[in-house]
């Protein structure tokens, strides 16, 4: 029999904030709950609109704390407004649709091999890396295809 603690092994975002020494408040609970129950990446402004009862500064501070703790990934977007997604335990990279903003994740051993090779050539020690690949997702490609076939 599988218990809930066996299914969800990573700590909740609220627990992450508590581990940083921050108090558990109703506003922080609302922010972390909305993030955990969301199905996709989000912007801080989207979160503010979804949580009108929570102050804008609280939303932004909570996001910053979670990014600093490594619980959220901050993703650069072409228009300049960053998006955020819950960080997975294992190392991964992101794809970002430049049309609709959909965020995907991928892992590929070739990227890690390239990093090991670069480490031999770089004067210093690599302490980390991030990779975002901007794409047009399959949904947007299908929509474009549908639009051009209707014309």
C-alpha atoms as an extended CHARMM CRD file, in Angstrom:
* protein
*
       151  EXT
         1         1  UNK       CA              0.0000000000        0.0000000000        0.0000000000  PROA      1               0.0000000000
         2         2  UNK       CA              1.3500000000        3.4430000000       -0.9770000000  PROA      2               0.0000000000
         3         3  UNK       CA              0.9850000000        6.2530000000        1.5090000000  PROA      3               0.0000000000
         4         4  UNK       CA              0.7630000000        9.9340000000        0.6480000000  PROA      4               0.0000000000
         5         5  UNK       CA              4.2570000000       10.5540000000        2.0380000000  PROA      5               0.0000000000
         6         6  UNK       CA              5.6680000000        7.9090000000       -0.2980000000  PROA      6               0.0000000000
         7         7  UNK       CA              3.9610000000        9.4570000000       -3.3280000000  PROA      7               0.0000000000
         8         8  UNK       CA              5.0240000000       13.0560000000       -2.6300000000  PROA      8               0.0000000000
         9         9  UNK       CA              8.6080000000       12.9660000000       -1.4080000000  PROA      9               0.0000000000
        10        10  UNK       CA              9.6210000000       16.5470000000       -2.1700000000  PROA      10              0.0000000000
        11        11  UNK       CA              8.7490000000       19.1550000000        0.4540000000  PROA      11              0.0000000000
        12        12  UNK       CA              5.8820000000       21.5310000000       -0.1730000000  PROA      12              0.0000000000
        13        13  UNK       CA              6.6940000000       25.0870000000       -1.1810000000  PROA      13              0.0000000000
        14        14  UNK       CA              5.2720000000       26.3300000000        2.1160000000  PROA      14              0.0000000000
        15        15  UNK       CA              7.6200000000       23.9780000000        3.9970000000  PROA      15              0.0000000000
        16        16  UNK       CA             10.4920000000       25.3780000000        1.9390000000  PROA      16              0.0000000000
        17        17  UNK       CA              9.5900000000       28.8820000000        3.1190000000  PROA      17              0.0000000000
        18        18  UNK       CA              9.3580000000       27.6940000000        6.7240000000  PROA      18              0.0000000000
        19        19  UNK       CA             12.7910000000       26.0790000000        6.3610000000  PROA      19              0.0000000000
        20        20  UNK       CA             14.0880000000       29.5370000000        5.3920000000  PROA      20              0.0000000000
        21        21  UNK       CA             12.8030000000       30.8630000000        8.7160000000  PROA      21              0.0000000000
        22        22  UNK       CA              9.7270000000       32.5790000000        7.2840000000  PROA      22              0.0000000000
        23        23  UNK       CA              6.4080000000       32.4700000000        9.1070000000  PROA      23              0.0000000000
        24        24  UNK       CA              3.5270000000       30.4360000000        7.7250000000  PROA      24              0.0000000000
        25        25  UNK       CA              0.9450000000       33.1150000000        6.8200000000  PROA      25              0.0000000000
        26        26  UNK       CA             -2.3630000000       32.8520000000        5.0050000000  PROA      26              0.0000000000
        27        27  UNK       CA             -0.9700000000       34.9680000000        2.1460000000  PROA      27              0.0000000000
        28        28  UNK       CA              2.0910000000       32.7300000000        1.6950000000  PROA      28              0.0000000000
        29        29  UNK       CA             -0.1650000000       29.6880000000        1.9050000000  PROA      29              0.0000000000
        30        30  UNK       CA             -2.3660000000       31.1310000000       -0.8640000000  PROA      30              0.0000000000
        31        31  UNK       CA              0.6470000000       31.8270000000       -3.1000000000  PROA      31              0.0000000000
        32        32  UNK       CA              2.3340000000       28.4470000000       -2.6020000000  PROA      32              0.0000000000
        33        33  UNK       CA             -0.9420000000       26.5560000000       -2.9100000000  PROA      33              0.0000000000
        34        34  UNK       CA             -1.7980000000       28.3000000000       -6.2040000000  PROA      34              0.0000000000
        35        35  UNK       CA              1.6540000000       27.5170000000       -7.5870000000  PROA      35              0.0000000000
        36        36  UNK       CA              1.5200000000       23.8520000000       -6.5420000000  PROA      36              0.0000000000
        37        37  UNK       CA             -1.9920000000       23.3670000000       -7.8980000000  PROA      37              0.0000000000
        38        38  UNK       CA             -1.2740000000       25.1380000000      -11.1820000000  PROA      38              0.0000000000
        39        39  UNK       CA             -0.6810000000       23.0210000000      -14.2130000000  PROA      39              0.0000000000
        40        40  UNK       CA              1.9170000000       25.0970000000      -16.0200000000  PROA      40              0.0000000000
        41        41  UNK       CA              4.5290000000       27.7970000000      -15.7630000000  PROA      41              0.0000000000
        42        42  UNK       CA              3.3400000000       31.2230000000      -14.6510000000  PROA      42              0.0000000000
        43        43  UNK       CA              4.3910000000       34.8470000000      -14.4340000000  PROA      43              0.0000000000
        44        44  UNK       CA              4.3180000000       36.8730000000      -11.2410000000  PROA      44              0.0000000000
        45        45  UNK       CA              1.6480000000       39.1210000000      -12.7800000000  PROA      45              0.0000000000
        46        46  UNK       CA             -0.5790000000       36.1160000000      -13.5550000000  PROA      46              0.0000000000
        47        47  UNK       CA             -0.2600000000       35.0390000000       -9.9410000000  PROA      47              0.0000000000
        48        48  UNK       CA             -1.1530000000       38.5560000000       -8.7550000000  PROA      48              0.0000000000
        49        49  UNK       CA             -4.2960000000       38.5310000000      -10.9380000000  PROA      49              0.0000000000
        50        50  UNK       CA             -5.2960000000       35.0780000000       -9.6600000000  PROA      50              0.0000000000
        51        51  UNK       CA             -4.7920000000       36.1400000000       -6.0290000000  PROA      51              0.0000000000
        52        52  UNK       CA             -6.2980000000       39.6330000000       -5.6920000000  PROA      52              0.0000000000
        53        53  UNK       CA             -6.5540000000       39.1540000000       -1.9080000000  PROA      53              0.0000000000
        54        54  UNK       CA             -2.7530000000       38.8480000000       -1.6180000000  PROA      54              0.0000000000
        55        55  UNK       CA             -0.5580000000       41.9160000000       -1.8260000000  PROA      55              0.0000000000
        56        56  UNK       CA              1.5890000000       42.2810000000       -4.9390000000  PROA      56              0.0000000000
        57        57  UNK       CA              4.7480000000       42.6790000000       -2.8330000000  PROA      57              0.0000000000
        58        58  UNK       CA              3.9970000000       39.4310000000       -0.9800000000  PROA      58              0.0000000000
        59        59  UNK       CA              3.6000000000       37.5480000000       -4.2720000000  PROA      59              0.0000000000
        60        60  UNK       CA              6.8940000000       38.8830000000       -5.6350000000  PROA      60              0.0000000000
        61        61  UNK       CA              8.8010000000       38.3170000000       -2.3650000000  PROA      61              0.0000000000
        62        62  UNK       CA              7.4590000000       34.7780000000       -2.0370000000  PROA      62              0.0000000000
        63        63  UNK       CA              8.5140000000       33.9660000000       -5.6010000000  PROA      63              0.0000000000
        64        64  UNK       CA             11.9770000000       35.4450000000       -4.9600000000  PROA      64              0.0000000000
        65        65  UNK       CA             12.4180000000       33.3820000000       -1.7920000000  PROA      65              0.0000000000
        66        66  UNK       CA             11.3770000000       30.1980000000       -3.6340000000  PROA      66              0.0000000000
        67        67  UNK       CA             13.7550000000       30.9070000000       -6.5320000000  PROA      67              0.0000000000
        68        68  UNK       CA             16.6100000000       31.6410000000       -4.1130000000  PROA      68              0.0000000000
        69        69  UNK       CA             15.8660000000       28.3560000000       -2.3070000000  PROA      69              0.0000000000
        70        70  UNK       CA             15.9420000000       26.4430000000       -5.6060000000  PROA      70              0.0000000000
        71        71  UNK       CA             12.2810000000       25.4220000000       -5.3320000000  PROA      71              0.0000000000
        72        72  UNK       CA             11.2640000000       27.4120000000       -8.4270000000  PROA      72              0.0000000000
        73        73  UNK       CA             13.0060000000       27.7980000000      -11.7740000000  PROA      73              0.0000000000
        74        74  UNK       CA             13.1090000000       31.3090000000      -13.2200000000  PROA      74              0.0000000000
        75        75  UNK       CA             12.7810000000       31.1940000000      -16.9950000000  PROA      75              0.0000000000
        76        76  UNK       CA             13.6460000000       34.1160000000      -19.2430000000  PROA      76              0.0000000000
        77        77  UNK       CA             10.9810000000       34.9190000000      -21.8130000000  PROA      77              0.0000000000
        78        78  UNK       CA             11.5670000000       36.7740000000      -25.0660000000  PROA      78              0.0000000000
        79        79  UNK       CA              9.3590000000       39.7540000000      -24.0830000000  PROA      79              0.0000000000
        80        80  UNK       CA             11.3350000000       40.2200000000      -20.8760000000  PROA      80              0.0000000000
        81        81  UNK       CA              8.7670000000       39.0740000000      -18.2640000000  PROA      81              0.0000000000
        82        82  UNK       CA             10.2060000000       35.9580000000      -16.5930000000  PROA      82              0.0000000000
        83        83  UNK       CA              8.1190000000       32.8570000000      -16.0810000000  PROA      83              0.0000000000
        84        84  UNK       CA              8.4740000000       30.4470000000      -13.1940000000  PROA      84              0.0000000000
        85        85  UNK       CA              7.9440000000       26.7180000000      -12.7900000000  PROA      85              0.0000000000
        86        86  UNK       CA              8.3830000000       24.3150000000       -9.9080000000  PROA      86              0.0000000000
        87        87  UNK       CA             11.9210000000       22.9450000000       -9.9010000000  PROA      87              0.0000000000
        88        88  UNK       CA             12.2250000000       19.2200000000      -10.2290000000  PROA      88              0.0000000000
        89        89  UNK       CA             14.7000000000       17.3160000000       -8.1210000000  PROA      89              0.0000000000
        90        90  UNK       CA             16.8460000000       16.1130000000      -11.0050000000  PROA      90              0.0000000000
        91        91  UNK       CA             18.8300000000       18.4520000000      -13.2430000000  PROA      91              0.0000000000
        92        92  UNK       CA             16.8870000000       19.4770000000      -16.3300000000  PROA      92              0.0000000000
        93        93  UNK       CA             16.5710000000       22.1660000000      -18.9970000000  PROA      93              0.0000000000
        94        94  UNK       CA             13.6090000000       23.9750000000      -20.5120000000  PROA      94              0.0000000000
        95        95  UNK       CA             11.9040000000       24.5650000000      -23.8200000000  PROA      95              0.0000000000
        96        96  UNK       CA              9.8000000000       27.7080000000      -24.1180000000  PROA      96              0.0000000000
        97        97  UNK       CA              7.3040000000       28.3050000000      -26.9090000000  PROA      97              0.0000000000
        98        98  UNK       CA              7.9540000000       31.7740000000      -28.3120000000  PROA      98              0.0000000000
        99        99  UNK       CA              4.3180000000       32.0340000000      -29.4400000000  PROA      99              0.0000000000
       100       100  UNK       CA              2.1930000000       30.8490000000      -26.4960000000  PROA      100             0.0000000000
       101       101  UNK       CA              4.7700000000       30.6850000000      -23.6820000000  PROA      101             0.0000000000
       102       102  UNK       CA              4.2540000000       26.9750000000      -22.9460000000  PROA      102             0.0000000000
       103       103  UNK       CA              7.1700000000       25.5870000000      -20.9500000000  PROA      103             0.0000000000
       104       104  UNK       CA              8.5060000000       22.0670000000      -21.2980000000  PROA      104             0.0000000000
       105       105  UNK       CA             11.3470000000       20.2260000000      -19.6170000000  PROA      105             0.0000000000
       106       106  UNK       CA             13.9710000000       17.9200000000      -21.0460000000  PROA      106             0.0000000000
       107       107  UNK       CA             17.0460000000       16.0310000000      -19.9860000000  PROA      107             0.0000000000
       108       108  UNK       CA             19.6970000000       14.9060000000      -22.4040000000  PROA      108             0.0000000000
       109       109  UNK       CA             23.0070000000       13.2530000000      -21.6670000000  PROA      109             0.0000000000
       110       110  UNK       CA             24.7140000000       15.0750000000      -24.5570000000  PROA      110             0.0000000000
       111       111  UNK       CA             24.3240000000       18.4060000000      -22.7530000000  PROA      111             0.0000000000
       112       112  UNK       CA             26.0540000000       16.9990000000      -19.6940000000  PROA      112             0.0000000000
       113       113  UNK       CA             28.8590000000       15.5270000000      -21.8350000000  PROA      113             0.0000000000
       114       114  UNK       CA             29.3910000000       18.9460000000      -23.4410000000  PROA      114             0.0000000000
       115       115  UNK       CA             29.5720000000       20.5270000000      -19.9680000000  PROA      115             0.0000000000
       116       116  UNK       CA             32.2110000000       17.9870000000      -18.8560000000  PROA      116             0.0000000000
       117       117  UNK       CA             34.2200000000       18.7150000000      -21.9970000000  PROA      117             0.0000000000
       118       118  UNK       CA             33.9310000000       22.4820000000      -21.4520000000  PROA      118             0.0000000000
       119       119  UNK       CA             35.1080000000       22.0910000000      -17.8690000000  PROA      119             0.0000000000
       120       120  UNK       CA             38.4620000000       20.8690000000      -19.1970000000  PROA      120             0.0000000000
       121       121  UNK       CA             38.8420000000       23.9620000000      -21.4070000000  PROA      121             0.0000000000
       122       122  UNK       CA             37.5500000000       26.7050000000      -19.1130000000  PROA      122             0.0000000000
       123       123  UNK       CA             39.9610000000       28.4960000000      -16.8040000000  PROA      123             0.0000000000
       124       124  UNK       CA             38.0830000000       28.0650000000      -13.5270000000  PROA      124             0.0000000000
       125       125  UNK       CA             35.4650000000       25.7690000000      -12.0670000000  PROA      125             0.0000000000
       126       126  UNK       CA             31.9620000000       25.5470000000      -13.5470000000  PROA      126             0.0000000000
       127       127  UNK       CA             29.4790000000       25.8080000000      -10.6970000000  PROA      127             0.0000000000
       128       128  UNK       CA             26.2910000000       25.3010000000      -12.7110000000  PROA      128             0.0000000000
       129       129  UNK       CA             24.5220000000       25.9530000000      -15.9840000000  PROA      129             0.0000000000
       130       130  UNK       CA             21.0630000000       26.6140000000      -17.4090000000  PROA      130             0.0000000000
       131       131  UNK       CA             19.6900000000       26.0070000000      -20.8690000000  PROA      131             0.0000000000
       132       132  UNK       CA             16.4840000000       27.3280000000      -22.3780000000  PROA      132             0.0000000000
       133       133  UNK       CA             15.6020000000       26.4520000000      -25.9390000000  PROA      133             0.0000000000
       134       134  UNK       CA             13.0020000000       28.6560000000      -27.6010000000  PROA      134             0.0000000000
       135       135  UNK       CA             10.6490000000       26.7290000000      -29.8770000000  PROA      135             0.0000000000
       136       136  UNK       CA              7.2810000000       26.8690000000      -31.5740000000  PROA      136             0.0000000000
       137       137  UNK       CA              5.3590000000       24.1350000000      -29.7610000000  PROA      137             0.0000000000
       138       138  UNK       CA              3.3530000000       21.4610000000      -31.5640000000  PROA      138             0.0000000000
       139       139  UNK       CA              0.0360000000       23.0820000000      -30.5470000000  PROA      139             0.0000000000
       140       140  UNK       CA              1.0450000000       26.3910000000      -32.1280000000  PROA      140             0.0000000000
       141       141  UNK       CA              2.3670000000       24.6090000000      -35.2240000000  PROA      141             0.0000000000
       142       142  UNK       CA             -0.9430000000       22.7500000000      -35.5340000000  PROA      142             0.0000000000
       143       143  UNK       CA             -2.8820000000       26.0130000000      -35.1750000000  PROA      143             0.0000000000
       144       144  UNK       CA             -0.7320000000       27.6300000000      -37.8610000000  PROA      144             0.0000000000
       145       145  UNK       CA             -1.2920000000       24.6240000000      -40.1100000000  PROA      145             0.0000000000
       146       146  UNK       CA             -5.0620000000       24.7590000000      -39.5330000000  PROA      146             0.0000000000
       147       147  UNK       CA             -5.1360000000       28.4930000000      -40.2610000000  PROA      147             0.0000000000
       148       148  UNK       CA             -3.1990000000       28.1510000000      -43.5100000000  PROA      148             0.0000000000
       149       149  UNK       CA             -5.3540000000       25.2490000000      -44.7280000000  PROA      149             0.0000000000
       150       150  UNK       CA             -8.5530000000       27.2830000000      -44.0970000000  PROA      150             0.0000000000
       151       151  UNK       CA             -7.3240000000       30.0940000000      -46.3410000000  PROA      151             0.0000000000
